[in-house]
């Protein structure tokens, strides 16, 4: 169900925090220094990793990691001026097509942890924040 929720988009709250379906709020990374090409490459990677980790049992992620991935994707979509329909069509539709490839889970799944660490290195977090943070 996480993948379906991602298709609907997470809700960006305040400066740099995002809440997922279950109410988990995490700190988002600073993506302001990325070029448009880097932002487009990252948003594509985020969509792919989101779909694979949400649909391939061997590559689970935590709610905090999922929120970081989807929230960063939503942040990048907003930065690139994408509406929800364009975001889904351009990035999530191709990511979901990966599920037709029997090797996609094992090819893309291992990229989840390094991607999360990269986002953390950019200032994001996976630990749920309290309302006052």
N, C-alpha and C positions, 0 to 999 in steps of 0.2 A: 503493500500500500504506500510505502514511502515514495516510490516512483510516481504514482498517480498524484500524490500530494505535491511532488516537485513540479509536475506538469502544470499544476494550478499556480505554482509559485509561492515562495515563502513571503511572509510579511516583514518588510524592513522597518525596524523601529529605531528611532533616535539616530544618533551619530555612531555608526559602526557596530550596532548590535542587531541581532535578528532572532525572532522566535519561530520555532517550528510548530507543527500540528499539536504536539503534546505540551507546548508551552515552554520548551527548553529555549533559553536565550544564551547566545554566545557572542563573543567579540569577533567582529569581522576584520579581515586584513586591510591594509592600506593598499589600494590598487591605483592610486592617483599617478604613480610614476610609470605605469605601463603605457606603452604606445598602443594605438588602436590594433595593430597587428598582434601584439602580445596579448591584449585583452581578448581578441577573437580566438586566439589559440588556446588560451586558458579557459574560456567559457566552453569551448568544444570539449576540452579534456574533462572539465567538471561534469558536463552532461553525461559523457561516456562513463565515467567512474560512478556517478550517481546511479545510472541505469544498471550497470553491472553489479555493484554492491547491493542494490536493492533486489536483484533477481537471481543472483548466483550464491547459493548457500555457503560455498567455500570461502567467500570474501565478505564476511560481515563487518559492519562498522557500527560505532556507538551512535546514539541519538545526537550527542554533541558534535561528532565528526560529520554526521549527515547534515546537521543544521549549518555547520561551517561551509560545507560543500555547496548546498543549495542556496544559502544566503549570499555567498560570494558570487555564485552564478547570477542571482537576481541583481546584486550590486553592479556587476559588469554589464548586464543587460540594460539596466537603467543608464549607466554611463555611456553605453553605445547607442542609446536612444531607441532600443527595441521595445515594441509593444509585446504583450504576452503571446499573441498569435505568431508574430515573426520569430520570437524567441523559441517557441515550441517547434515551429516549422523548420527553422534553420539549424537548431542545435539538438533538440530532443528527438525529433523524427529520425534523423540519421543514427542517433544513439540507440534508439529502440530497435532499429533494423539490425544492429549488432547481435541481438538475441537470436537471429536466424542463423548465425555462424556458430557451429558447435565449439570452436576454439576460442571464441571471444572472452568467455569468463576467465580462462587461464592466461590469455594474452593481456587483458586489461586489468583484471582483478589485482594483480600484484602492484599496480601503479597507485592503488588507493592510499596506502600508508605513506609513500614518499610525497604524494600530492598533499595530504593533510599536513605533513611536516613542513612542506614548502609554504602553505598558507599560514601555519603557525609562525614560521620564520618571517613572514611578512606582517606580523602583528596580530594575526587571528588567534582564536582559542577554541578549545573543545570542551572546556569546563563550563558547566552551566553557571550563569551569573545570577545573583540575587537581584531583586527589583531595584535596589538602591545603587547597584553598580552601573 
